[in-house]
């Protein structure tokens, strides 16, 4: 059996597609847990909270496994896991929903505990301590917006892309904003050749151009310019124009200033481009590996 496995691995390695060298480190932590615990006045309620956290920990193990990940630990309201890059957003979303559902009854002043999730995408050759630091930094950003992002503290999702030889690319927003869905939509648009992932740097230059403008006078012009840039770099045969217009409109209108919205969209495109590349590379490797196993 060992010899057969070695033979298959050698065949996979000879000019065959390789899996992506990038993986996702997911670090999650509960919000407002101290306030929830301090308001509990009976032993029975304390036991109820402990049961809810234990149930969440058990579900976290299942959720990570269902998304092809490896759980390092899930203790109470803390989660640490390693995941494939193309499954990390869906896993984070399910963990957030599970936590909110199980802790709903322990809210304070009608505000239930929530789960902030940080995801760092790093290279597998980076030292383990660095990968863990990337994940913890993303989790801290999920709880508190940086100077580049507005929004309320906690109940956030942050995705940090840490490529070798470059500065980290960071994006963060509240779970209620639908950041995870927008990233998944951008991945689909890139895969369907409706949007080019290479346009992100053009958008960054456009953001710099609009920084000194008044918000109201920049709104319509910025939207038109972003659509022009996207259209100029669109791959041949790309479609889904209405979805692109809606995405651009949301990015600009939801931001405190159009320049901020354009810059966020550029960072989201860079992250989505990497997620799309990871998905394609892993899918090609899996398909090739399956065919080789069938013929061995």
C-alpha positions in Angstrom: 0.0 0.0 0.0 2.8 2.4 0.9 4.6 1.7 -2.4 1.3 2.3 -4.4 0.8 5.6 -2.6 4.4 6.7 -3.3 4.0 5.8 -7.0 0.8 7.9 -7.2 2.4 10.9 -5.5 5.4 10.7 -7.9 3.0 10.7 -10.8 1.1 13.7 -9.5 4.4 15.6 -9.1 5.6 15.1 -12.6 4.3 18.2 -14.4 0.9 17.8 -12.9 -1.1 20.7 -11.4 -0.2 21.5 -7.8 -2.5 22.5 -5.0 -2.4 26.2 -4.0 0.4 27.0 -1.6 -2.0 29.5 0.2 -4.2 28.5 3.1 -6.6 30.3 5.4 -6.1 30.7 9.2 -9.4 31.4 10.9 -9.5 32.9 14.4 -12.9 33.7 16.0 -13.9 35.2 19.3 -17.2 36.0 21.0 -18.3 39.6 21.5 -20.0 41.0 24.6 -19.4 37.8 26.6 -18.3 39.7 29.7 -21.5 41.8 29.7 -23.6 38.6 29.2 -21.9 36.8 32.1 -22.1 39.8 34.5 -25.9 40.0 34.0 -26.5 36.4 35.0 -27.9 36.2 38.5 -28.8 32.5 38.9 -26.8 29.2 38.9 -29.2 27.8 36.4 -28.6 30.6 33.9 -24.8 30.1 34.3 -25.3 26.4 33.5 -27.4 27.3 30.6 -24.7 29.6 29.2 -22.1 26.9 29.7 -24.3 24.4 27.8 -24.8 26.8 25.0 -21.0 27.4 24.7 -20.3 23.7 24.8 -22.9 23.1 22.1 -21.3 25.7 19.9 -17.8 24.2 20.4 -19.2 20.8 19.3 -20.8 22.4 16.3 -17.6 24.3 15.4 -15.8 21.0 15.0 -18.5 19.8 12.6 -18.6 23.1 10.7 -14.9 23.2 10.1 -14.8 19.5 9.1 -17.7 20.0 6.7 -15.6 22.8 5.0 -12.6 20.5 4.6 -10.7 22.3 7.4 -8.7 21.2 10.5 -9.9 22.5 13.9 -7.0 23.3 16.2 -9.3 24.2 19.1 -12.8 25.3 19.9 -13.2 26.3 23.6 -16.2 28.2 24.6 -16.4 31.3 22.4 -12.9 30.8 20.8 -12.1 29.0 17.6 -8.9 28.4 15.7 -8.8 26.5 12.4 -7.0 26.0 9.2 -9.0 25.9 6.0 -8.7 25.8 2.2 -8.9 29.3 0.9 -12.0 28.7 -1.2 -14.0 27.4 1.8 -13.0 29.9 4.5 -15.8 32.4 3.9 -18.6 29.9 3.9 -17.1 28.3 7.1 -16.8 31.7 8.8 -20.4 32.5 8.0 -21.8 29.2 9.3 -19.8 29.6 12.5 -21.1 33.2 13.0 -24.7 32.0 12.5 -24.3 29.0 14.8 -22.9 31.2 17.6 -25.6 33.8 17.2 -28.4 31.2 17.3 -27.1 29.4 20.4 -26.3 32.6 22.4 -29.4 34.6 21.4 -31.1 34.3 24.7 -28.1 35.6 26.7 -28.2 39.1 25.2 -27.9 42.4 27.2 -30.2 45.3 26.5 -31.6 43.4 23.4 -28.1 43.0 22.0 -27.1 39.3 21.7 -23.5 38.1 21.8 -22.0 37.8 18.4 -18.9 36.2 16.9 -16.1 38.3 15.3 -14.1 36.3 12.8 -10.7 37.0 11.4 -9.3 35.2 8.3 -5.7 35.4 7.2 -4.6 33.9 3.9 -1.0 33.1 4.0 1.6 30.9 2.3 2.2 27.4 3.7 5.9 27.9 3.8 5.6 30.9 6.2 6.5 29.9 9.8 3.6 28.6 11.9 4.0 31.4 14.5 3.7 34.0 11.7 0.6 32.3 10.3 -1.0 32.4 13.7 0.0 36.0 14.2 -1.7 36.8 10.8 -4.9 35.2 12.0 -4.8 36.9 15.4 -4.2 40.3 13.8 -7.2 39.7 11.5 -9.4 38.7 14.5 -8.4 41.9 16.3 -9.3 43.9 13.2 -12.6 42.1 13.0 -13.5 43.3 16.5 -12.3 46.9 15.9 -12.1 48.7 12.6 -8.8 50.2 11.6 -8.4 53.8 10.5 -9.1 52.8 6.9 -12.5 51.3 7.7 -15.5 52.8 9.4 -18.3 50.9 11.2 -19.0 49.8 14.7 -16.8 47.7 16.9 -17.4 43.9 17.2 -19.6 41.6 15.1 -17.1 41.9 12.3 -15.5 39.9 9.6 -11.9 40.8 8.5 -10.0 39.1 5.7 -6.2 39.7 5.5 -4.3 38.6 2.5 -0.6 38.2 3.3 1.3 37.4 0.1 5.1 36.7 0.2 7.1 39.8 -0.5 4.3 42.4 -0.3 2.3 44.4 2.2 -0.8 42.8 3.6 -4.1 43.6 2.0 -6.8 44.0 4.6 -10.6 44.4 4.4 -13.1 44.5 7.2 -16.8 45.2 7.7 -19.6 44.3 10.0 -21.3 41.0 9.3 -24.5 42.9 8.7 -22.9 44.5 5.6 -22.7 41.3 3.7 -18.9 41.5 3.0 -18.6 37.7 2.7 -21.3 37.6 0.1 -19.8 40.5 -1.9 -16.4 38.7 -1.9 -18.1 35.5 -3.1 -19.9 37.5 -5.8 -16.6 39.0 -7.0 -15.0 35.6 -7.2 -17.9 34.4 -9.4 -17.6 37.5 -11.6 -13.8 36.9 -12.0 -14.4 33.2 -12.8 -17.1 34.1 -15.3 -14.8 36.6 -17.0 -17.2 39.4 -16.3 -14.5 41.3 -14.2 -10.7 41.3 -14.5 -8.9 40.9 -11.2 -6.1 42.9 -12.7 -8.2 46.1 -12.6 -7.7 46.6 -8.8 -4.5 48.7 -9.2 -6.3 51.0 -11.7 -9.0 51.5 -9.1 -6.4 52.4 -6.5 -5.1 55.2 -8.7 -8.7 56.3 -9.3 -9.3 56.5 -5.6 -6.3 58.7 -5.2 -7.7 61.0 -7.9 -11.0 61.5 -6.0 -9.7 62.0 -2.5 -9.8 65.8 -2.6 -13.3 66.1 -4.0 -16.4 67.0 -2.1 -18.5 63.9 -1.5 -21.7 65.0 -3.3 -19.9 66.2 -6.4 -17.8 63.1 -6.6 -20.6 60.6 -6.2 -21.9 60.2 -9.8 -18.6 60.9 -11.5 -16.8 58.3 -9.4 -19.4 55.7 -10.1 -19.2 56.4 -13.9 -15.4 56.3 -13.8 -15.3 52.9 -12.0 -17.6 51.4 -14.5 -15.5 52.8 -17.3 -12.3 51.3 -15.8 -14.0 47.9 -15.3 -15.4 47.9 -18.8 -12.1 48.8 -20.4 -10.3 45.8 -18.7 -13.2 43.4 -19.1 -12.3 40.0 -20.6 -13.7 39.4 -24.0 -17.2 38.0 -23.8 -17.8 39.1 -20.2 -21.4 39.8 -19.2 -23.4 40.3 -16.0 -23.5 44.1 -16.5 -26.4 44.7 -14.1 -24.7 42.9 -11.3 -21.5 44.8 -11.8 -23.4 48.2 -11.8 -25.2 47.2 -8.5 -22.0 46.1 -6.9 -20.2 49.4 -7.9 -23.1 51.5 -6.7 -23.2 49.8 -3.3 -19.4 50.1 -2.9 -19.5 53.9 -3.5 -22.9 54.8 -1.9 -22.2 52.9 1.3 -18.8 54.5 1.9 -18.3 57.8 3.8 -16.6 59.1 0.6 -16.4 57.8 -3.0 -12.6 57.5 -2.8 -13.0 55.3 0.3 -15.5 53.1 -1.6 -13.3 52.8 -4.6 -10.3 51.9 -2.5 -12.3 49.2 -0.6 -13.5 47.8 -3.9 -9.9 47.6 -5.2 -8.9 45.7 -2.0 -11.9 43.4 -2.3 -11.0 42.6 -5.9 -7.4 41.7 -4.9 -8.6 39.3 -2.2 -11.3 37.9 -4.6 -8.7 37.4 -7.3 -6.6 35.3 -4.9 -9.6 33.3 -3.7 -10.5 32.6 -7.4 -6.9 31.5 -8.1 -6.9 29.2 -5.1 -10.2 27.6 -6.1 -9.1 27.0 -9.7 -5.7 25.6 -8.7 -7.1 23.3 -6.0 -9.9 22.1 -8.4 -7.4 21.2 -11.1 -5.2 19.4 -8.6 -8.2 17.4 -7.2 -9.5 16.4 -10.6 -6.0 15.3 -11.7 -5.4 13.4 -8.5 -8.8 11.6 -8.7 -8.1 10.5 -12.3 -4.7 9.1 -11.3 -6.1 7.2 -8.3 -8.7 5.6 -10.6 -6.1 4.4 -13.0 -3.8 3.0 -10.3 
